Structures are given as structure tokens and as C-alpha cells.
């Protein structure tokens, strides 16, 4: 009788181990596994290795679980026949099946899902070691099942999931409102083009390059922009961009006879279709703050600044030099309508 009890406990423990390990290893999110692996602890590294190739560990656990359940049941059945006789074998088998379902499947799997992080770390090294022992059997199983199980690996996460996590994190207090809104805004960078951000050519500030500082001195002083386009005969022929500070310095230094063309800097040109994320990268690499936007025919559509791109992330930026905000409002109405149409308005707190 004692022998039967010990074998039953051994089978239930083995079955529970397999059920809890399988559930825990599959339940813990991949992102969490990568975060834990940054600690460089052996259990965390083993867990990451298991998740990177989950098929082999799961096959190992399934094989081991079936060994416990099938072989264990056969052994227990023979022992029960000797002790109780064949007349009670059916009843004993029913009780054993009930115990396996409750204590070998339901309870351990429930605990594995509830405490997935803790249990996954506990099971990582043992499962890795068992997988090595069962390598020949697992290899054979993989060869048989490979035509069915092979396929492209799904991504760890996606944009919709990250946005949802940011909203949940704000609701649960894990991140602040402004942090959550910033995360939501980051994804707008790939959905907005230079055409949506630019200040149209109709309200862009520009001066002719053949004019002298004396001739445009008042225009320079009254300009609210720190960068002024310099053109030839039309706005479609942009020479470059002049910095207001440099122009004022030249006026102070009595260089009124100098033409604007001699005081300009090179300007970069970008197509209307370039996305805001690429545009931000170009601003960073070129260390410039203004670019000219060209249409599909090579004509000038407008100008876009680093501030225009950053406002996607931060919202409207108005500094002490923006004396006339209405002009900026006109230039950005199109962008605001676009954001609202795409569902990128103010962050939804619900």
C-alpha cells in the first residue's frame, strides 16, 4: 500500500511539474523575458534561451509529461491489481484519473499562469537540462512535426499593442499622463509627411538675393523669423537661407552695400512625401533648422523647420520671437485637421 502511495505521489508531482512549467514558460511575455535577461543572472539567461527556441523545450515537457501519465498509470495499475485485486482496478483508475486532472493539470497550470514570472525562472534551468537529456527523442519528434510547425516567427509586439499598453499604464498610474501622450505622439512621425508640416510658400518669408542690406534693412529688422529664404527672380529659385542675426551683424558693421546672395548659407531640399521621422533624422544629421520642401515638379511648396517636426511630439511651441502667432496658426490648420481625422488628437484619458 505504501508503495502505491509513493508511486502516485511521484506521478502527480511529475505531471504537476510538467504542467506548471509549460504554462509558466508560455505565459510570461517575451518583452518581460528580455527585460529579465538584462540582469545577466543564469536563470534569466536560460529563460531567454528557452523562449528564443520554445519548440524544443515544450516538446521535452510534453514527452516527459506523457511518460509520467502513461507509464506511471501502467505501473500504478499493476500495483493496484496486486494489492486490491482486478475487481477494484476500474474504481482505482477513475480515482487516479481524477487526481491527475486536479493536481496534475488544473492546479499547476493555474499557478503557472498566475505566477508565471517566478515559476518560469525556477523552471528554466531544470527544463534546459532535461531538454539536453531528451535531445535524441526531441530531435525525432521535431523531424516528424516540422512540416506542420514550421512558419514565420511572429513579431514580439506591434504599434497597436504599444499604444494600448501606454493607455493602460496611464490608467493604472505606471506612467504619467504627459509620458503616455508623448508615446502616442511618437507614432505620428511615420504617418505625417513634410507636406503636412510645412509653412506654405504663400506665407513664407523670402528676400531677393540681388538686393543689398541697405535696401532690405527694414524688412530684416521687422521679420519675425530667425531664418530668411533668399531667392533669385522667383521663389522657385531658392539660393539659400540667411540668418537674421548675421544680417543684423553685417548692418551694424556698416556692410550695407553687401548683397544678400553673398550672406546666404546653403539650404537642403526635401520632397513633400518625406515622412516626419526621416525628416527629423535629416535635421539631426545636417545640424540645420530649416529645409525647403519641393513638389513633384521640383517647384517650391514651402519650408519646414525642426520646430515643426518637434511640435508633433510636444504640441504647439510658441517662443518670445513669435510676435504674430496667427501666421503659424494658418500654416498648421491643415496639420491639426489631419491629426484629428487620423485619430491623433489630444490623448484620450478614457
Residue pairs with C-beta under 8 A, 6 or more apart in sequence:
1 83
3 79
4 76
4 79
4 80
4 83
7 72
7 75
7 76
7 79
8 76
8 96
8 99
10 72
11 68
11 69
11 72
11 73
11 76
11 100
11 104
12 99
12 100
12 103
12 104
14 64
14 65
14 67
14 68
14 72
15 65
15 68
15 69
15 72
15 100
15 103
15 104
15 105
15 108
16 103
16 104
16 107
16 108
17 108
17 123
18 61
18 62
18 64
18 65
18 68
19 65
19 104
19 105
19 108
19 109
19 112
20 108
20 109
20 111
20 112
20 119
20 123
21 61
21 112
21 119
21 123
21 126
21 127
22 58
22 61
22 62
22 65
22 109
22 112
23 108
23 109
23 112
23 113
23 116
24 112
24 113
24 115
24 116
24 119
24 120
24 123
25 47
25 50
25 51
25 54
25 57
25 58
25 61
25 120
25 123
25 124
25 127
26 54
26 58
27 112
27 113
27 116
27 120
28 47
28 51
28 116
28 117
28 120
30 51
30 156
30 157
31 156
31 157
32 117
33 44
33 47
33 48
33 51
33 120
34 48
36 44
36 47
36 48
36 117
36 121
37 44
37 45
37 47
37 48
38 44
42 125
43 121
43 122
43 124
43 125
44 121
44 124
46 124
46 125
46 128
47 120
47 121
47 124
49 128
50 57
50 124
50 127
50 128
55 142
55 149
56 131
56 138
56 142
57 127
57 128
57 131
59 138
59 141
59 142
59 145
60 127
60 130
60 131
60 134
60 138
61 127
61 130
63 134
63 137
63 138
63 141
64 130
64 134
68 104
69 100
69 104
73 93
73 96
76 92
76 96
77 89
77 92
77 93
80 88
80 89
80 92
80 93
81 89
84 92
111 119
112 119
131 138
142 149
159 187
162 183
162 187
163 183
163 184
163 187
166 175
166 179
166 180
166 183
166 184
167 180
167 184
167 348
169 175
169 180
170 176
170 177
170 179
170 180
170 349
175 183
177 347
177 349
180 347
181 346
181 347
182 313
182 314
184 344
184 347
185 312
185 313
185 314
185 344
186 313
188 276
188 312
188 339
188 342
188 344
189 275
189 276
189 277
189 280
189 309
189 312
189 313
190 275
190 276
190 277
191 275
191 342
191 344
192 275
192 276
192 312
192 335
192 338
192 339
193 272
193 273
193 274
193 275
193 276
194 270
194 271
194 272
194 273
194 274
194 275
194 276
194 279
194 291
194 293
194 304
195 272
195 273
195 293
195 301
196 276
196 334
196 335
196 338
197 276
197 279
197 304
197 308
197 309
197 312
197 335
198 272
198 293
198 301
198 302
198 303
198 304
198 308
198 331
199 302
199 303
199 304
199 305
199 308
199 328
199 331
200 301
200 302
200 331
201 235
201 300
201 301
201 302
201 303
203 327
203 330
203 331
204 229
204 235
204 302
204 303
205 223
205 225
205 228
205 229
206 228
206 229
206 230
206 231
206 235
206 238
207 216
207 219
207 220
207 228
207 229
207 230
207 231
207 242
207 260
208 230
208 231
208 232
208 233
208 260
209 230
209 231
209 232
209 239
209 259
209 260
209 261
209 264
210 232
210 259
210 260
210 261
211 259
211 260
212 256
212 257
212 258
212 259
212 260
213 220
213 247
213 250
213 251
213 255
213 256
213 257
213 258
213 259
213 260
213 263
214 256
214 257
216 260
217 251
217 256
220 228
220 244
220 247
220 248
220 251
221 248
223 244
224 321
224 322
224 323
224 324
224 327
225 244
226 243
226 244
226 245
226 321
227 241
227 242
227 243
227 244
227 289
227 290
227 305
228 241
228 242
228 243
228 244
228 247
229 235
229 238
229 241
229 267
229 292
229 303
230 238
230 239
230 240
230 241
230 242
230 260
230 261
230 264
231 237
231 238
231 239
232 239
235 300
236 298
236 299
236 300
238 267
238 269
238 292
238 300
239 261
239 264
240 264
240 265
240 266
240 267
241 264
241 265
241 266
241 267
241 290
242 260
242 263
242 264
242 265
243 265
246 263
247 260
247 263
250 258
250 263
267 288
267 290
267 291
267 292
268 282
268 286
268 288
268 291
268 292
269 291
269 292
269 293
269 294
270 279
270 282
270 291
270 292
270 293
270 294
270 304
271 293
271 294
271 296
272 293
272 294
272 295
272 296
272 301
274 282
276 309
276 312
279 291
279 304
279 309
280 306
280 309
280 310
282 291
283 289
283 291
283 306
283 309
288 306
289 305
289 306
289 307
290 303
290 304
290 305
290 306
291 303
291 304
291 305
292 300
292 302
292 303
293 300
293 301
293 302
293 303
293 304
294 300
294 301
295 301
302 331
307 317
310 317
311 317
311 332
316 332
318 325
318 328
322 328
339 345
